[in-house]
């Protein structure tokens, strides 16, 4: 696969400086790229490599002023990082388009319905009444349960399991080892100290353009649906419990956990290893710092919290600053106590 600078500029709406016919067939980091590779410069810390790299074509920001001549062909764009992401996505799409057909051994129920240009890898399993959309890619070891619906252009990487009745939208990517629709953690305590399982008869609905990392667990609802709304991005090793709702374009970093029936708003950012208790609300635009423990609802939009238990970010910073000064404060208090004792001993009036 080969692209010229002119073709790249057309794809990313950029302007070429240098040889418009220069071509590339792979990608490389600007500090390591060789002839025939495409690279980009978005972080000013790497600007020195712009003048030494062997990359044939480099995407740069339109407002970057060169300090010296550059040997590579340049494509100037408004946002180099976003433009490079577009090209990587295009490259990935072309590679995936080459995958189609059904490999053996695999199992496809006679009652399942498959769309056009579907790829079913060896050892995939598609159960009764499943509906698979157009251009779907199912990699080795994928399991699709009864009555599951998979939307067009969705990609399920090796070992993904979609339990019965779940719905996965269009243009969704789920990475290796993730499980969608496993039972929620529902057990009723009994008088004898044991726990009785509460049947989980709901499902999981994942809307369009969602991406879920590796080894994530999205539990099915007890009743109704666990809902991941459009554009949400979930990192690796995330637990989303039964009946949780994750809002549109919300992002959750690795190892975070959300307890049952919590409703997370739109455009929320949740840091790694954060923990959120059940049955609370997280307002739109909230920011939850890494390792925060959220134990009550965040009601005001665009609030930032940190710590365990999590509270207002600015207040938390002031508390941390005071905590660092505690040894000095203790010393001053001890000095004041000694002074008071001396004054009392001398019977000097204290004003």
C-alpha positions, -999 to +999 in steps of 0.1 A: +000+000+000+015+033-011+004+070-008+018+101-023+021+134-004-006+148-027-030+120-018-023+124+019-029+161+017-063+154+000-073+130+028-064+153+057-072+186+039-036+198+041-011+217+020+021+202+005+055+218+009+081+200-012+077+171-036+040+163-040+049+131-057+070+118-027+055+084-016+053+064+016+043+028+023+045+026+061+046+047+093+074+056+117+081+078+147+098+110+138+130+101+157+133+067+140+116+070+106+134+060+075+130+068+038+096+056+025+079+062+059+053+088+070+057+106+103+042+136+122+052+163+146+026+175+171+047+178+203+072+207+203+096+186+224+103+166+192+109+195+169+147+189+167+140+156+149+122+174+121+156+186+108+174+152+111+147+126+104+149+105+072+111+102+069+099+109+033+068+128+044+060+146+077+027+160+088+031+192+108+009+220+122+002+248+098+015+275+123+049+259+128+077+282+118+108+263+106+141+272+121+162+256+093+157+237+060+139+203+061+148+174+038+114+158+040+082+167+022+058+185+046+021+184+047+008+213+068-026+208+086-045+225+113-039+197+138-011+173+130-020+147+157-057+145+145-046+143+109-022+115+116-049+096+135-071+099+104-044+083+082-038+055+107-075+048+107-076+047+069-047+024+068-064+001+093-096+001+074-079-009+042-061-038+059-094-050+075-113-048+042-090-076+030-105-099+056-137-117+046-152-151+044-157-179+069-128-199+082-129-235+094-134-248+120-161-224+132-198-228+141-226-208+128-262-217+138-286-223+109-309-197+124-283-170+126-283-142+100-251-128+085-247-096+065-225-090+036-187-091+037-186-107+071-153-122+084-157-152+108-124-165+119-116-201+129-130-212+163-156-185+164-191-195+176-224-179+165-255-191+184-292-193+175-310-163+160-279-141+162-279-112+137-245-101+124-244-069+103-224-060+072-186-058+073-184-073+108-151-089+118-152-118+143-117-129+152-107-164+166-124-175+198-153-150+196-185-163+211-219-148+201-248-159+223-284-165+214-304-136+200-274-113+200-274-084+175-241-070+162-242-038+141-224-030+108-187-025+107-181-038+143-150-056+152-147-082+180-111-092+187-100-127+198-118-142+227-145-116+231-177-131+246-212-116+240-238-133+261-274-139+250-298-110+242-271-083+242-271-057+215-238-042+201-242-012+178-224-001+146-187+008+143-180-007+177-146-022+186-142-046+215-107-058+223-094-093+232-108-111+262-136-087+271-170-101+283-203-084+276-234-096+293-221-118+322-243-119+352-245-089+375-233-093+411-267-099+426-270-121+457-297-118+485-285-124+520-304-152+539-311-155+576-286-184+578-258-163+565-258-177+530-265-158+498-292-166+472-285-157+436-308-131+421-314-140+385-301-114+361-326-114+332-317-080+316-291-074+289-264-050+278-269-024+251-237-009+235-245+020+212-226+031+181-189+041+179-180+027+213-146+012+220-139-012+248-104-023+257-091-058+266-104-079+295-132-055+304-164-068+320-198-053+312-224-070+333-260-076+322-288-058+340-309-075+367-340-061+348-338-037+319-304-029+303-269-019+312-262+009+288-230+021+272-240+052+251-226+062+218-190+074+215-180+061+250-144+048+253-135+022+280-099+012+287-086-022+296-096-041+328-127-021+336-157-034+356-191-020+347-218-035+370-255-043+363-278-015+353-251+011+350-254+037+324-223+053+308-230+085+290-222+097+255-185+104+248-175+095+283-140+080+288-130+056+316-093+047+321-079+013+331-088-006+362-117+017+371-149+001+386-185+013+385-210-003+409-245-012+401-272+012+390-250+042+389-257+067+361-227+084+345-234+115+324-221+126+291-185+137+285-173+125+318-136+116+323-128+090+349-091+083+358-075+049+363-083+028+393-112+051+403-140+034+422-176+045+421-202+032+445-237+021+433-270+040+429-255+075+425-255+101+397-224+116+380-232+149+363-222+157+327-187+169+322-174+156+356-137+148+360-128+121+385-090+118+392-071+085+392-076+064+423-105+085+436-132+069+456-166+084+447-191+077+474-219+102+467-235+118+437-218+146+418-247+169+411-231+199+395-219+196+359-182+200+351-171+193+387-136+179+393-130+156+423-101+137+438-091+116+468-108+090+489-135+098+497-135+120+466-143+157+471-138+191+453-104+192+435-095+228+447-104+220+483-084+187+481-053+206+469-056+230+498-060+201+522-029+184+508-009+217+512-020+220+548-011+183+555+024+189+542+028+217+567+015+197+597+050+191+612+058+228+612+023+236+626+029+210+654+062+227+662+046+261+665+017+248+686+043+232+710+061+265+712+029+284+720+020+258+747+054+264+763+049+302+761+014+299+777+029+278+806+056+304+812+030+332+813+007+312+836+037+305+859+046+342+860+009+351+864+012+376+836-022+385+822-029+372+788-047+397+766 
